[in-house]
Amino acid sequence: MMELRTYTLADAGALRSYVSEFWPRHIRTLRTYGITVHGVWTELSADEPRVLALVDYSGGDPRALAESYRNSEDFVEDHRQFDASLIIATHTQMLQPIAGSPLQ
């Protein structure tokens, strides 16, 4: 199961910090919990600073994997350097790849 996650940040400075400091470590950490990040992008045409991430939960049940990560020391360490209050909105969409899609 794949998920498209969209994060709206408070301002351009928060966006820079989020993509340069938070996400590189976050991508590596999530792998250890059976969660694969296929890509992280900034939304160029948005009125507000946004980050989009395509996440794969093929390691098991998405809720169980996410909860395992949220209850870990890795979660605390990933978030230690970034003020989560700078994320002003989060939107998630579960996605099902079509037959023949490169990301199945």
C-alpha positions in Angstrom: 0.0 0.0 0.0 1.3 3.4 -0.9 0.5 6.8 0.6 1.0 10.3 -0.7 1.6 12.6 2.3 1.4 16.4 1.9 2.8 18.7 4.5 2.1 22.4 4.6 4.8 24.4 6.4 4.5 27.7 8.2 7.0 29.6 5.9 9.9 29.2 3.5 12.5 28.9 6.3 10.6 26.0 7.8 10.4 24.4 4.4 14.2 24.7 3.9 14.9 23.2 7.4 12.3 20.4 6.9 13.8 19.2 3.6 17.5 19.7 4.3 17.7 18.6 8.0 14.6 16.5 8.8 13.9 14.4 5.7 17.3 13.0 5.0 17.5 11.3 8.4 13.8 10.4 8.4 14.1 8.5 5.1 16.9 6.3 6.5 15.1 5.8 9.8 11.8 4.8 8.3 13.5 1.9 6.4 14.2 0.2 9.7 10.5 0.1 10.4 9.5 -1.5 7.0 8.5 1.9 5.5 10.1 2.9 2.2 10.1 6.5 1.0 10.1 6.5 -2.8 10.5 10.3 -3.1 10.1 13.6 -1.4 9.3 16.8 -3.4 8.5 20.4 -2.8 5.4 21.8 -4.6 6.6 24.6 -6.8 3.2 26.1 -7.8 1.6 26.1 -4.3 0.6 29.3 -2.6 2.0 27.9 0.6 5.3 26.0 1.2 4.5 22.3 0.8 6.4 19.0 0.8 5.0 15.8 -0.7 6.3 12.3 0.1 5.4 9.0 -1.6 5.6 6.3 1.1 5.3 2.6 0.7 4.1 0.3 3.5 4.8 -3.0 1.7 6.5 -4.2 4.9 3.1 -4.8 6.6 0.0 -3.1 7.9 0.5 0.7 7.4 -1.1 1.6 10.8 1.0 -0.9 12.7 4.3 0.1 11.0 3.6 3.8 11.6 2.7 3.2 15.2 5.8 1.2 15.8 7.9 4.1 14.4 5.9 6.7 16.4 6.6 4.8 19.7 10.3 4.6 19.1 13.4 6.4 20.2 14.1 7.0 16.5 11.0 9.0 16.2 12.1 11.2 19.1 15.6 11.6 17.6 14.2 12.4 14.1 12.0 15.1 15.5 14.5 16.5 18.0 16.0 19.0 15.6 12.7 20.2 13.9 9.9 22.1 15.5 6.8 20.1 14.5 4.6 23.1 15.2 6.0 24.5 11.9 3.9 21.9 10.1 0.6 23.6 9.9 -1.3 20.9 7.9 -0.9 17.3 6.9 -3.0 15.5 4.2 -2.7 11.8 3.4 -4.0 9.8 0.5 -3.8 6.1 0.2 -2.9 5.0 -3.3 -3.2 1.7 -5.2 -0.8 1.2 -8.1 -2.3 0.0 -11.4 -1.1 -3.1 -13.2 2.2 -2.4 -14.9 3.1 0.6 -12.7 6.8 0.8 -12.0 6.2 1.2 -8.3 4.2 -1.9 -7.4 
